[in-house]
């Protein structure tokens, strides 16, 4: 029965579930794989905890989808994963040793339940993962990544950096997408960042990064990035977009979550006629509304764009005096005071709008919940994945 054997698939799924104690199994798999293939260890950062969690969660999701007899999305996901993993230097030999190590580990962990049916299901799942990922990687002809040089590092606020690069080759991406980025301060630790400008044929690129407490990569970028640094950028992900024929638009950006929404706005500015766009741009302090001048410049020549600044507090901290004044000339809406979910929903339920949210996961979740409670259709709300 293989993949159609739901009982065996549930046994496998539970064995991989972190909530049911799969840490030892996942750790045993990596130990076994690295012992059999020393080159595989070099694909990962020194600390494997996050990678192990993601690996277990992805396999559990795959099993859930297969149990529900939904194969199309898992196959597409695995294919994209295979193409994306080329940036790590994964080769066909790595897939072969991974397959052997994973099958051996699962057989050992499930020895008390192991029978012909379970063996067939486990073998089919592992072959599906390895076969689709390696096949998609082998068939892809585009480069796995592109390198670029940091030209400028601007600090508009204490915890915020604007990084401008010149890539060796033009990077193709759609407005609103995000890309995996590796910086020299933390090799082999890829982080997703959203370009803040549309794709440029000359290869120029801009990122907005906020230093997050406990975030090793973001803290290193804000504190240590220098002109001349060489960054590596891989292929884009994400599907956030604006349908120019789909009605008016509500955008909600928290801090550097502004980047992908600003890119979409800049792309719309190419056209003479657009749907109305209302952007709420929020931060804790007024001084952290770091890009209001750019938004003012765009809105001043594009009457379809309205911008409402929002701050949680009505005063700036003492350190703000060390950074540029972000107050724009008159022309934007008066700055509102409060949390973004509360301020946005004061204006109504926005049920007739295309809705795009971007920022910290907690803000996105709270704003989405507030809008749905007010009556906005969930299917009209777009945001990037929140697992970061």
C-alpha positions in Angstrom: 0.0 0.0 0.0 2.9 2.4 0.7 1.8 6.0 0.7 -1.9 5.0 0.7 -1.4 3.1 4.0 -2.8 5.7 6.4 -2.3 3.6 9.5 1.4 3.1 8.8 1.7 6.8 7.8 0.3 7.8 11.1 2.9 5.7 12.9 5.7 7.3 11.0 4.2 10.8 11.5 4.0 10.3 15.3 7.5 9.1 15.4 8.7 12.3 13.8 6.6 14.7 16.0 8.7 16.9 18.3 5.7 17.2 20.6 5.7 13.4 21.0 9.5 13.3 21.8 11.2 12.8 18.4 14.3 14.8 19.4 16.4 11.6 20.0 15.3 10.2 16.6 16.2 13.4 14.7 19.5 13.7 16.6 20.3 10.0 15.9 19.6 10.6 12.2 22.0 13.5 11.9 24.7 11.7 13.9 24.4 8.7 11.6 24.4 10.8 8.4 27.5 12.8 9.4 29.4 9.7 10.5 28.7 8.1 7.1 29.4 11.3 5.1 31.8 13.8 6.7 31.1 16.3 3.9 27.4 16.5 4.9 28.4 18.2 8.3 29.9 21.1 6.4 26.6 22.0 4.9 25.2 23.1 8.3 26.1 25.8 10.9 27.7 24.7 14.2 24.4 24.8 16.1 21.9 22.3 14.6 19.0 22.9 17.0 17.0 25.1 14.6 17.7 22.8 11.6 16.6 19.8 13.5 13.3 21.4 14.4 12.6 22.5 10.9 13.5 19.1 9.5 11.1 17.3 11.9 8.3 19.8 11.3 8.6 19.5 7.6 8.5 15.7 7.7 5.4 15.8 10.0 3.7 18.2 7.6 4.5 16.0 4.7 3.0 13.0 6.5 -0.1 14.9 7.4 -0.6 15.9 3.8 -0.1 12.4 2.5 -2.4 11.0 5.1 -5.1 13.4 3.8 -4.3 12.2 0.3 -3.0 15.6 -0.8 0.1 15.0 -2.8 0.2 18.0 -5.2 1.4 20.6 -2.6 3.9 18.3 -1.0 5.5 17.5 -4.3 5.7 21.2 -5.3 7.1 22.0 -1.8 9.8 19.3 -2.1 10.8 20.4 -5.6 11.2 24.0 -4.4 13.2 22.7 -1.4 15.5 20.8 -3.7 16.1 23.7 -6.0 16.7 26.0 -2.9 19.1 23.6 -1.2 21.5 24.0 -4.1 22.8 27.1 -2.4 24.1 25.0 0.5 26.2 22.9 -1.9 24.1 19.8 -1.6 25.1 17.2 -4.2 23.5 14.0 -5.5 25.9 11.9 -3.2 24.6 13.8 -0.2 21.0 12.7 -1.1 22.2 9.1 -1.4 23.8 9.1 2.1 20.9 11.0 3.6 18.5 8.3 2.3 20.5 5.5 3.8 20.9 7.2 7.1 17.2 8.2 7.4 15.9 4.7 6.5 18.3 3.1 9.0 17.4 5.5 11.8 13.6 5.1 11.2 13.9 1.3 11.1 15.8 1.3 14.4 13.4 3.8 16.1 10.3 1.8 14.9 11.7 -1.7 15.5 8.8 -2.8 17.8 6.2 -1.8 15.2 8.2 -2.8 12.1 6.5 -5.0 9.6 6.1 -5.3 5.8 3.5 -2.6 5.6 5.3 0.0 7.7 8.6 -0.8 5.9 6.9 -0.1 2.6 5.3 3.2 3.8 8.6 4.4 5.3 10.6 3.5 2.2 8.0 5.3 -0.1 8.1 8.5 2.0 11.9 8.6 2.1 12.1 7.9 -1.6 9.6 10.6 -2.3 11.5 13.2 -0.4 14.9 12.3 -1.8 13.7 11.6 -5.3 11.7 14.8 -5.8 14.3 17.1 -4.1 17.3 15.6 -6.0 15.4 15.4 -9.3 14.3 19.1 -9.1 17.8 20.2 -8.1 19.4 18.2 -11.0 16.9 19.6 -13.5 17.4 23.3 -12.5 19.7 25.3 -14.8 19.7 28.7 -13.1 22.6 29.6 -10.7 21.9 28.6 -7.1 23.0 32.1 -5.8 24.5 35.4 -6.7 27.2 37.4 -4.9 27.2 41.1 -4.4 29.2 43.9 -2.7 27.9 46.2 0.1 28.0 49.8 -1.2 26.4 51.6 1.7 25.4 50.9 5.3 23.0 53.6 6.6 21.7 53.7 10.2 18.4 55.7 10.3 17.7 54.5 13.8 19.6 52.7 16.6 18.4 49.2 15.7 17.7 49.6 12.0 20.1 49.4 9.0 19.6 50.1 5.4 22.0 48.0 3.3 22.6 48.9 -0.4 24.5 46.4 -2.6 25.6 46.0 -6.1 25.2 42.4 -7.2 27.6 40.7 -9.6 24.6 39.9 -11.8 21.1 41.3 -11.9 18.8 39.4 -9.5 15.4 38.5 -10.8 12.5 38.6 -8.3 8.9 39.8 -8.3 7.9 42.8 -6.1 6.9 41.6 -2.7 9.1 38.5 -2.7 11.8 37.7 -0.2 15.2 36.1 -0.8 17.7 33.9 1.3 20.8 35.9 2.3 24.1 34.9 3.7 26.5 37.4 5.2 30.2 37.0 5.9 29.8 37.4 9.6 27.8 34.2 9.8 28.6 31.8 7.0 26.2 28.9 6.4 23.4 30.8 8.3 20.9 31.9 5.7 18.2 34.4 6.6 15.2 35.6 4.6 15.2 39.3 3.8 12.8 41.3 1.6 14.3 43.6 -1.1 13.1 47.2 -0.6 13.3 48.1 -4.3 12.0 46.4 -7.4 14.5 44.2 -9.3 17.1 46.4 -10.9 18.6 45.5 -14.3 22.0 46.9 -13.2 22.0 44.6 -10.1 21.4 47.2 -7.4 19.7 45.9 -4.3 18.5 47.3 -1.0 17.5 45.6 2.3 16.1 47.0 5.5 17.1 45.1 8.6 16.1 45.5 12.3 18.3 44.1 15.0 16.2 41.5 16.9 17.1 40.5 20.5 18.8 37.1 20.3 19.0 37.3 16.5 22.6 36.6 15.7 22.5 37.5 12.0 20.4 40.6 12.3 22.5 41.9 15.2 25.7 41.2 13.2 24.4 43.1 10.2 23.3 46.1 12.1 26.5 46.2 14.2 29.2 45.0 11.8 28.2 45.3 8.1 30.7 47.4 6.2 31.0 48.7 2.6 33.1 46.1 0.7 31.5 43.1 2.5 30.5 40.3 0.1 27.0 39.0 0.5 25.4 36.0 -1.1 21.8 36.1 -2.2 19.8 33.0 -3.4 16.6 32.6 -5.4 13.4 34.3 -4.4 10.4 33.0 -2.5 6.9 34.3 -1.7 3.8 35.2 -3.5 2.6 38.5 -1.9 1.3 40.6 -4.8 -1.2 43.3 -5.8 -3.8 42.6 -8.4 -4.2 46.0 -10.2 -7.7 44.8 -11.3 -8.6 43.4 -7.9 -9.8 46.6 -6.1 -8.3 49.0 -3.6 -5.5 48.0 -1.3 -4.8 48.1 2.5 -1.2 47.7 3.5 0.0 47.3 7.1 3.8 47.5 7.8 5.5 47.1 11.1 9.0 48.5 11.2 11.3 47.0 8.5 8.3 44.9 7.4 7.9 48.0 5.2 10.5 46.7 2.7 8.3 44.4 0.6 5.3 46.7 0.7 7.5 49.6 -0.4 8.8 47.5 -3.3 5.2 46.9 -4.4 4.3 50.6 -4.1 7.4 51.5 -6.1 6.4 49.0 -8.8 2.9 50.4 -9.0 4.4 53.9 -9.5 5.4 52.8 -13.0 1.7 53.0 -14.0 -0.4 56.1 -14.5 -3.6 54.5 -13.0 -3.7 52.2 -10.0 -6.1 51.1 -7.3 -6.1 53.3 -4.2 -3.5 52.1 -1.7 -3.6 53.1 2.0 -0.5 52.2 4.0 -0.3 52.1 7.8 3.4 52.2 8.8 4.0 51.6 12.5 6.9 51.5 15.0 7.3 51.8 18.8 8.8 55.3 18.7 8.2 58.1 16.2 11.9 58.2 15.4 11.7 54.5 14.2 9.4 55.4 11.3 12.7 55.5 9.4 11.5 55.7 5.8 8.7 58.3 6.0 10.6 60.7 3.7 10.7 58.1 0.9 7.0 57.4 1.4 6.3 61.2 1.3 8.2 61.5 -1.9 6.3 58.7 -3.6 2.9 59.9 -2.3 3.6 63.5 -3.4 3.5 62.4 -7.1 1.1 59.5 -6.8 -2.3 60.6 -5.6 -3.5 56.9 -5.3 -1.2 56.4 -2.3 -2.1 57.5 1.2 0.2 56.9 4.2 -0.7 56.9 7.9 2.3 56.8 10.3 1.6 55.0 13.6 3.7 54.9 16.8 3.0 53.1 20.0 4.5 55.9 22.1 4.2 59.7 21.6 7.8 60.5 22.5 11.3 59.6 21.4 14.0 57.9 23.6 17.2 59.8 24.4 19.3 57.9 21.8 17.1 59.3 19.0 19.2 62.5 19.1 22.2 60.5 17.7 20.2 59.6 14.5 18.7 61.5 11.6 15.3 63.2 12.0 12.8 61.1 10.1 10.0 63.6 10.2 8.8 64.2 6.6 7.5 67.5 5.2 3.8 68.1 5.6 1.6 66.0 3.3 1.1 62.6 5.0 -1.7 61.8 7.4 -1.3 62.9 10.9 0.6 60.3 12.9 -1.7 58.1 15.0 -0.9 56.8 18.5 -1.4 53.1 19.4 -0.8 49.5 18.3 -1.2 48.8 14.7 -4.1 46.3 15.0 -6.1 48.8 17.0 -5.3 51.9 14.8 -6.0 50.1 11.6 -9.4 48.7 12.7 -10.5 52.2 14.0 -11.0 53.1 10.3 -13.4 50.2 9.6 -13.2 46.5 8.6 -11.5 47.1 5.2 -13.6 44.1 3.8 -13.6 45.6 0.3 -9.7 45.8 0.1 -6.9 43.6 -0.9 -5.0 43.4 2.4 -1.2 42.9 2.7 0.5 42.6 6.1 4.2 42.6 6.8 6.3 42.8 10.0 7.0 40.7 13.1 4.9 37.5 13.3 3.1 38.7 16.5 2.0 41.9 14.8 0.9 40.2 11.6 -1.1 37.6 13.6 -2.7 40.2 15.8 -3.6 42.5 12.9 -5.0 39.6 10.9 -7.1 38.5 13.8 -8.4 42.0 14.4 -9.3 42.5 10.8 -11.2 39.2 10.6 -13.0 40.0 13.8 -14.1 43.3 12.2 -15.4 41.4 9.1 -12.5 41.3 6.6 -12.5 38.1 4.6 -9.5 35.9 5.6 -9.0 34.9 2.0 -8.3 38.6 1.1 -5.4 38.8 3.6 -1.9 38.1 2.4 1.3 37.8 4.4 4.6 35.9 4.2 5.0 32.7 6.3 5.3 33.5 10.0 7.7 30.7 11.1 10.8 32.9 11.5 
